[in-house]
Amino acid sequence: MLALENDGQPYPPNVIARLEVFAQHVARDERGPAATPADPD
């Protein structure tokens, strides 16, 4: 879950970056554990 407040102003770049990272994590989790990179160890 990601909570954001908005007063009508554009989001600053750091908030946009957090949204992008959150979306990537959601997409990765939707693909499941088989799609995650293998541990090199």
PDBQT receptor file of N, H, CA, C and O in Angstrom, charges set to zero:
ATOM      1  N   MET A   1       0.854  -1.161   0.000  1.00  0.00    +0.000 N 
ATOM      2  CA  MET A   1       0.000   0.000   0.000  1.00  0.00    +0.000 C 
ATOM      3  C   MET A   1       0.899   1.222   0.000  1.00  0.00    +0.000 C 
ATOM      4  O   MET A   1       1.938   1.259   0.660  1.00  0.00    +0.000 OA
ATOM      5  N   LEU A   2       0.478   2.207  -0.747  1.00  0.00    +0.000 N 
ATOM      6  H   LEU A   2      -0.366   2.178  -1.283  1.00  0.00    +0.000 HD
ATOM      7  CA  LEU A   2       1.205   3.470  -0.814  1.00  0.00    +0.000 C 
ATOM      8  C   LEU A   2       0.194   4.587  -0.661  1.00  0.00    +0.000 C 
ATOM      9  O   LEU A   2      -0.745   4.681  -1.451  1.00  0.00    +0.000 OA
ATOM     10  N   ALA A   3       0.364   5.416   0.320  1.00  0.00    +0.000 N 
ATOM     11  H   ALA A   3       1.127   5.340   0.962  1.00  0.00    +0.000 HD
ATOM     12  CA  ALA A   3      -0.558   6.527   0.561  1.00  0.00    +0.000 C 
ATOM     13  C   ALA A   3       0.077   7.828   0.094  1.00  0.00    +0.000 C 
ATOM     14  O   ALA A   3       1.231   8.122   0.409  1.00  0.00    +0.000 OA
ATOM     15  N   LEU A   4      -0.690   8.599  -0.659  1.00  0.00    +0.000 N 
ATOM     16  H   LEU A   4      -1.626   8.361  -0.916  1.00  0.00    +0.000 HD
ATOM     17  CA  LEU A   4      -0.219   9.897  -1.148  1.00  0.00    +0.000 C 
ATOM     18  C   LEU A   4      -1.301  10.940  -0.914  1.00  0.00    +0.000 C 
ATOM     19  O   LEU A   4      -2.491  10.663  -1.068  1.00  0.00    +0.000 OA
ATOM     20  N   GLU A   5      -0.882  12.119  -0.549  1.00  0.00    +0.000 N 
ATOM     21  H   GLU A   5       0.084  12.343  -0.424  1.00  0.00    +0.000 HD
ATOM     22  CA  GLU A   5      -1.801  13.239  -0.444  1.00  0.00    +0.000 C 
ATOM     23  C   GLU A   5      -1.585  14.116  -1.669  1.00  0.00    +0.000 C 
ATOM     24  O   GLU A   5      -0.474  14.210  -2.189  1.00  0.00    +0.000 OA
ATOM     25  N   ASN A   6      -2.662  14.758  -2.127  1.00  0.00    +0.000 N 
ATOM     26  H   ASN A   6      -3.565  14.682  -1.705  1.00  0.00    +0.000 HD
ATOM     27  CA  ASN A   6      -2.547  15.622  -3.296  1.00  0.00    +0.000 C 
ATOM     28  C   ASN A   6      -3.422  16.842  -3.080  1.00  0.00    +0.000 C 
ATOM     29  O   ASN A   6      -4.614  16.721  -2.795  1.00  0.00    +0.000 OA
ATOM     30  N   ASP A   7      -2.826  18.017  -3.218  1.00  0.00    +0.000 N 
ATOM     31  H   ASP A   7      -1.858  18.115  -3.450  1.00  0.00    +0.000 HD
ATOM     32  CA  ASP A   7      -3.566  19.262  -3.090  1.00  0.00    +0.000 C 
ATOM     33  C   ASP A   7      -3.789  19.916  -4.454  1.00  0.00    +0.000 C 
ATOM     34  O   ASP A   7      -4.120  21.099  -4.540  1.00  0.00    +0.000 OA
ATOM     35  N   GLY A   8      -3.603  19.135  -5.512  1.00  0.00    +0.000 N 
ATOM     36  H   GLY A   8      -3.334  18.174  -5.442  1.00  0.00    +0.000 HD
ATOM     37  CA  GLY A   8      -3.802  19.654  -6.863  1.00  0.00    +0.000 C 
ATOM     38  C   GLY A   8      -2.519  20.069  -7.551  1.00  0.00    +0.000 C 
ATOM     39  O   GLY A   8      -2.522  20.332  -8.754  1.00  0.00    +0.000 OA
ATOM     40  N   GLN A   9      -1.424  20.133  -6.817  1.00  0.00    +0.000 N 
ATOM     41  H   GLN A   9      -1.421  19.919  -5.840  1.00  0.00    +0.000 HD
ATOM     42  CA  GLN A   9      -0.139  20.515  -7.395  1.00  0.00    +0.000 C 
ATOM     43  C   GLN A   9       0.552  19.273  -7.951  1.00  0.00    +0.000 C 
ATOM     44  O   GLN A   9       0.310  18.165  -7.472  1.00  0.00    +0.000 OA
ATOM     45  N   PRO A  10       1.405  19.447  -8.953  1.00  0.00    +0.000 N 
ATOM     46  CA  PRO A  10       2.166  18.299  -9.481  1.00  0.00    +0.000 C 
ATOM     47  C   PRO A  10       3.060  17.704  -8.398  1.00  0.00    +0.000 C 
ATOM     48  O   PRO A  10       3.537  18.409  -7.508  1.00  0.00    +0.000 OA
ATOM     49  N   TYR A  11       3.279  16.393  -8.491  1.00  0.00    +0.000 N 
ATOM     50  H   TYR A  11       2.892  15.821  -9.213  1.00  0.00    +0.000 HD
ATOM     51  CA  TYR A  11       4.162  15.734  -7.535  1.00  0.00    +0.000 C 
ATOM     52  C   TYR A  11       5.611  16.077  -7.843  1.00  0.00    +0.000 C 
ATOM     53  O   TYR A  11       5.986  16.193  -9.010  1.00  0.00    +0.000 OA
ATOM     54  N   PRO A  12       6.435  16.242  -6.802  1.00  0.00    +0.000 N 
ATOM     55  CA  PRO A  12       7.860  16.488  -7.038  1.00  0.00    +0.000 C 
ATOM     56  C   PRO A  12       8.541  15.219  -7.562  1.00  0.00    +0.000 C 
ATOM     57  O   PRO A  12       8.004  14.120  -7.419  1.00  0.00    +0.000 OA
ATOM     58  N   PRO A  13       9.713  15.372  -8.165  1.00  0.00    +0.000 N 
ATOM     59  CA  PRO A  13      10.403  14.227  -8.761  1.00  0.00    +0.000 C 
ATOM     60  C   PRO A  13      10.647  13.062  -7.799  1.00  0.00    +0.000 C 
ATOM     61  O   PRO A  13      10.585  11.907  -8.222  1.00  0.00    +0.000 OA
ATOM     62  N   ASN A  14      10.920  13.326  -6.533  1.00  0.00    +0.000 N 
ATOM     63  H   ASN A  14      10.970  14.264  -6.189  1.00  0.00    +0.000 HD
ATOM     64  CA  ASN A  14      11.180  12.226  -5.605  1.00  0.00    +0.000 C 
ATOM     65  C   ASN A  14       9.927  11.391  -5.373  1.00  0.00    +0.000 C 
ATOM     66  O   ASN A  14      10.033  10.182  -5.164  1.00  0.00    +0.000 OA
ATOM     67  N   VAL A  15       8.747  11.997  -5.402  1.00  0.00    +0.000 N 
ATOM     68  H   VAL A  15       8.661  12.979  -5.572  1.00  0.00    +0.000 HD
ATOM     69  CA  VAL A  15       7.506  11.244  -5.244  1.00  0.00    +0.000 C 
ATOM     70  C   VAL A  15       7.246  10.413  -6.501  1.00  0.00    +0.000 C 
ATOM     71  O   VAL A  15       6.810   9.266  -6.407  1.00  0.00    +0.000 OA
ATOM     72  N   ILE A  16       7.509  10.980  -7.657  1.00  0.00    +0.000 N 
ATOM     73  H   ILE A  16       7.863  11.912  -7.733  1.00  0.00    +0.000 HD
ATOM     74  CA  ILE A  16       7.351  10.243  -8.921  1.00  0.00    +0.000 C 
ATOM     75  C   ILE A  16       8.271   9.023  -8.916  1.00  0.00    +0.000 C 
ATOM     76  O   ILE A  16       7.866   7.936  -9.329  1.00  0.00    +0.000 OA
ATOM     77  N   ALA A  17       9.497   9.202  -8.454  1.00  0.00    +0.000 N 
ATOM     78  H   ALA A  17       9.825  10.085  -8.118  1.00  0.00    +0.000 HD
ATOM     79  CA  ALA A  17      10.445   8.084  -8.393  1.00  0.00    +0.000 C 
ATOM     80  C   ALA A  17       9.934   6.998  -7.451  1.00  0.00    +0.000 C 
ATOM     81  O   ALA A  17      10.049   5.814  -7.765  1.00  0.00    +0.000 OA
ATOM     82  N   ARG A  18       9.378   7.373  -6.313  1.00  0.00    +0.000 N 
ATOM     83  H   ARG A  18       9.285   8.336  -6.058  1.00  0.00    +0.000 HD
ATOM     84  CA  ARG A  18       8.824   6.380  -5.382  1.00  0.00    +0.000 C 
ATOM     85  C   ARG A  18       7.662   5.635  -6.015  1.00  0.00    +0.000 C 
ATOM     86  O   ARG A  18       7.528   4.426  -5.828  1.00  0.00    +0.000 OA
ATOM     87  N   LEU A  19       6.819   6.341  -6.763  1.00  0.00    +0.000 N 
ATOM     88  H   LEU A  19       6.928   7.324  -6.915  1.00  0.00    +0.000 HD
ATOM     89  CA  LEU A  19       5.702   5.690  -7.450  1.00  0.00    +0.000 C 
ATOM     90  C   LEU A  19       6.204   4.673  -8.467  1.00  0.00    +0.000 C 
ATOM     91  O   LEU A  19       5.655   3.576  -8.571  1.00  0.00    +0.000 OA
ATOM     92  N   GLU A  20       7.231   5.027  -9.208  1.00  0.00    +0.000 N 
ATOM     93  H   GLU A  20       7.676   5.918  -9.124  1.00  0.00    +0.000 HD
ATOM     94  CA  GLU A  20       7.782   4.121 -10.207  1.00  0.00    +0.000 C 
ATOM     95  C   GLU A  20       8.374   2.872  -9.554  1.00  0.00    +0.000 C 
ATOM     96  O   GLU A  20       8.177   1.763 -10.050  1.00  0.00    +0.000 OA
ATOM     97  N   VAL A  21       9.092   3.043  -8.452  1.00  0.00    +0.000 N 
ATOM     98  H   VAL A  21       9.252   3.944  -8.049  1.00  0.00    +0.000 HD
ATOM     99  CA  VAL A  21       9.675   1.895  -7.748  1.00  0.00    +0.000 C 
ATOM    100  C   VAL A  21       8.557   1.009  -7.202  1.00  0.00    +0.000 C 
ATOM    101  O   VAL A  21       8.633  -0.216  -7.296  1.00  0.00    +0.000 OA
ATOM    102  N   PHE A  22       7.524   1.623  -6.632  1.00  0.00    +0.000 N 
ATOM    103  H   PHE A  22       7.462   2.618  -6.555  1.00  0.00    +0.000 HD
ATOM    104  CA  PHE A  22       6.395   0.862  -6.105  1.00  0.00    +0.000 C 
ATOM    105  C   PHE A  22       5.734   0.055  -7.224  1.00  0.00    +0.000 C 
ATOM    106  O   PHE A  22       5.421  -1.121  -7.037  1.00  0.00    +0.000 OA
ATOM    107  N   ALA A  23       5.522   0.679  -8.382  1.00  0.00    +0.000 N 
ATOM    108  H   ALA A  23       5.776   1.634  -8.533  1.00  0.00    +0.000 HD
ATOM    109  CA  ALA A  23       4.891  -0.017  -9.510  1.00  0.00    +0.000 C 
ATOM    110  C   ALA A  23       5.763  -1.176  -9.994  1.00  0.00    +0.000 C 
ATOM    111  O   ALA A  23       5.239  -2.228 -10.360  1.00  0.00    +0.000 OA
ATOM    112  N   GLN A  24       7.079  -0.996  -9.999  1.00  0.00    +0.000 N 
ATOM    113  H   GLN A  24       7.505  -0.141  -9.702  1.00  0.00    +0.000 HD
ATOM    114  CA  GLN A  24       7.975  -2.084 -10.397  1.00  0.00    +0.000 C 
ATOM    115  C   GLN A  24       7.897  -3.242  -9.412  1.00  0.00    +0.000 C 
ATOM    116  O   GLN A  24       7.922  -4.403  -9.821  1.00  0.00    +0.000 OA
ATOM    117  N   HIS A  25       7.804  -2.941  -8.121  1.00  0.00    +0.000 N 
ATOM    118  H   HIS A  25       7.784  -1.998  -7.789  1.00  0.00    +0.000 HD
ATOM    119  CA  HIS A  25       7.690  -3.998  -7.115  1.00  0.00    +0.000 C 
ATOM    120  C   HIS A  25       6.381  -4.757  -7.270  1.00  0.00    +0.000 C 
ATOM    121  O   HIS A  25       6.349  -5.981  -7.142  1.00  0.00    +0.000 OA
ATOM    122  N   VAL A  26       5.305  -4.037  -7.544  1.00  0.00    +0.000 N 
ATOM    123  H   VAL A  26       5.331  -3.042  -7.648  1.00  0.00    +0.000 HD
ATOM    124  CA  VAL A  26       4.011  -4.689  -7.750  1.00  0.00    +0.000 C 
ATOM    125  C   VAL A  26       4.085  -5.599  -8.976  1.00  0.00    +0.000 C 
ATOM    126  O   VAL A  26       3.630  -6.741  -8.930  1.00  0.00    +0.000 OA
ATOM    127  N   ALA A  27       4.650  -5.103 -10.054  1.00  0.00    +0.000 N 
ATOM    128  H   ALA A  27       5.020  -4.175 -10.091  1.00  0.00    +0.000 HD
ATOM    129  CA  ALA A  27       4.757  -5.898 -11.277  1.00  0.00    +0.000 C 
ATOM    130  C   ALA A  27       5.610  -7.141 -11.032  1.00  0.00    +0.000 C 
ATOM    131  O   ALA A  27       5.272  -8.223 -11.511  1.00  0.00    +0.000 OA
ATOM    132  N   ARG A  28       6.695  -7.003 -10.302  1.00  0.00    +0.000 N 
ATOM    133  H   ARG A  28       6.970  -6.124  -9.912  1.00  0.00    +0.000 HD
ATOM    134  CA  ARG A  28       7.562  -8.144 -10.000  1.00  0.00    +0.000 C 
ATOM    135  C   ARG A  28       6.810  -9.167  -9.157  1.00  0.00    +0.000 C 
ATOM    136  O   ARG A  28       6.891 -10.367  -9.418  1.00  0.00    +0.000 OA
ATOM    137  N   ASP A  29       6.087  -8.703  -8.156  1.00  0.00    +0.000 N 
ATOM    138  H   ASP A  29       6.021  -7.728  -7.944  1.00  0.00    +0.000 HD
ATOM    139  CA  ASP A  29       5.343  -9.614  -7.285  1.00  0.00    +0.000 C 
ATOM    140  C   ASP A  29       4.200 -10.301  -8.036  1.00  0.00    +0.000 C 
ATOM    141  O   ASP A  29       3.862 -11.443  -7.725  1.00  0.00    +0.000 OA
ATOM    142  N   GLU A  30       3.610  -9.633  -9.004  1.00  0.00    +0.000 N 
ATOM    143  H   GLU A  30       3.885  -8.705  -9.257  1.00  0.00    +0.000 HD
ATOM    144  CA  GLU A  30       2.534 -10.226  -9.812  1.00  0.00    +0.000 C 
ATOM    145  C   GLU A  30       3.062 -11.369 -10.675  1.00  0.00    +0.000 C 
ATOM    146  O   GLU A  30       2.347 -12.337 -10.933  1.00  0.00    +0.000 OA
ATOM    147  N   ARG A  31       4.323 -11.256 -11.124  1.00  0.00    +0.000 N 
ATOM    148  H   ARG A  31       4.904 -10.470 -10.915  1.00  0.00    +0.000 HD
ATOM    149  CA  ARG A  31       4.905 -12.307 -11.962  1.00  0.00    +0.000 C 
ATOM    150  C   ARG A  31       5.195 -13.564 -11.158  1.00  0.00    +0.000 C 
ATOM    151  O   ARG A  31       5.218 -14.663 -11.713  1.00  0.00    +0.000 OA
ATOM    152  N   GLY A  32       5.418 -13.416  -9.858  1.00  0.00    +0.000 N 
ATOM    153  H   GLY A  32       5.399 -12.524  -9.407  1.00  0.00    +0.000 HD
ATOM    154  CA  GLY A  32       5.657 -14.565  -9.006  1.00  0.00    +0.000 C 
ATOM    155  C   GLY A  32       7.118 -14.865  -8.827  1.00  0.00    +0.000 C 
ATOM    156  O   GLY A  32       7.970 -14.251  -9.470  1.00  0.00    +0.000 OA
ATOM    157  N   PRO A  33       7.416 -15.808  -7.953  1.00  0.00    +0.000 N 
ATOM    158  CA  PRO A  33       8.824 -16.097  -7.625  1.00  0.00    +0.000 C 
ATOM    159  C   PRO A  33       9.616 -16.705  -8.777  1.00  0.00    +0.000 C 
ATOM    160  O   PRO A  33      10.840 -16.578  -8.798  1.00  0.00    +0.000 OA
ATOM    161  N   ALA A  34       8.970 -17.353  -9.725  1.00  0.00    +0.000 N 
ATOM    162  H   ALA A  34       7.976 -17.457  -9.707  1.00  0.00    +0.000 HD
ATOM    163  CA  ALA A  34       9.700 -17.960 -10.850  1.00  0.00    +0.000 C 
ATOM    164  C   ALA A  34      10.337 -16.916 -11.740  1.00  0.00    +0.000 C 
ATOM    165  O   ALA A  34      11.315 -17.216 -12.426  1.00  0.00    +0.000 OA
ATOM    166  N   ALA A  35       9.811 -15.687 -11.753  1.00  0.00    +0.000 N 
ATOM    167  H   ALA A  35       9.017 -15.444 -11.196  1.00  0.00    +0.000 HD
ATOM    168  CA  ALA A  35      10.318 -14.654 -12.647  1.00  0.00    +0.000 C 
ATOM    169  C   ALA A  35      11.395 -13.801 -11.989  1.00  0.00    +0.000 C 
ATOM    170  O   ALA A  35      11.986 -12.949 -12.653  1.00  0.00    +0.000 OA
ATOM    171  N   THR A  36      11.669 -14.006 -10.688  1.00  0.00    +0.000 N 
ATOM    172  H   THR A  36      11.189 -14.698 -10.148  1.00  0.00    +0.000 HD
ATOM    173  CA  THR A  36      12.694 -13.198 -10.018  1.00  0.00    +0.000 C 
ATOM    174  C   THR A  36      14.068 -13.733 -10.365  1.00  0.00    +0.000 C 
ATOM    175  O   THR A  36      14.227 -14.936 -10.572  1.00  0.00    +0.000 OA
ATOM    176  N   PRO A  37      15.078 -12.853 -10.435  1.00  0.00    +0.000 N 
ATOM    177  CA  PRO A  37      16.431 -13.312 -10.775  1.00  0.00    +0.000 C 
ATOM    178  C   PRO A  37      16.945 -14.310  -9.758  1.00  0.00    +0.000 C 
ATOM    179  O   PRO A  37      16.623 -14.224  -8.573  1.00  0.00    +0.000 OA
ATOM    180  N   ALA A  38      17.734 -15.245 -10.216  1.00  0.00    +0.000 N 
ATOM    181  H   ALA A  38      17.995 -15.315 -11.179  1.00  0.00    +0.000 HD
ATOM    182  CA  ALA A  38      18.304 -16.267  -9.350  1.00  0.00    +0.000 C 
ATOM    183  C   ALA A  38      19.388 -15.652  -8.485  1.00  0.00    +0.000 C 
ATOM    184  O   ALA A  38      20.067 -14.714  -8.905  1.00  0.00    +0.000 OA
ATOM    185  N   ASP A  39      19.552 -16.171  -7.288  1.00  0.00    +0.000 N 
ATOM    186  H   ASP A  39      19.001 -16.933  -6.947  1.00  0.00    +0.000 HD
ATOM    187  CA  ASP A  39      20.586 -15.728  -6.380  1.00  0.00    +0.000 C 
ATOM    188  C   ASP A  39      21.926 -16.236  -6.894  1.00  0.00    +0.000 C 
ATOM    189  O   ASP A  39      22.066 -17.440  -7.112  1.00  0.00    +0.000 OA
ATOM    190  N   PRO A  40      22.928 -15.361  -7.101  1.00  0.00    +0.000 N 
ATOM    191  CA  PRO A  40      24.190 -15.810  -7.676  1.00  0.00    +0.000 C 
ATOM    192  C   PRO A  40      25.020 -16.700  -6.745  1.00  0.00    +0.000 C 
ATOM    193  O   PRO A  40      25.995 -17.301  -7.195  1.00  0.00    +0.000 OA
ATOM    194  N   ASP A  41      24.667 -16.798  -5.482  1.00  0.00    +0.000 N 
ATOM    195  H   ASP A  41      23.874 -16.309  -5.117  1.00  0.00    +0.000 HD
ATOM    196  CA  ASP A  41      25.434 -17.633  -4.547  1.00  0.00    +0.000 C 
ATOM    197  C   ASP A  41      25.160 -19.087  -4.707  1.00  0.00    +0.000 C 
ATOM    198  O   ASP A  41      25.733 -19.906  -3.988  1.00  0.00    +0.000 OA
TER     199      ASP A  41
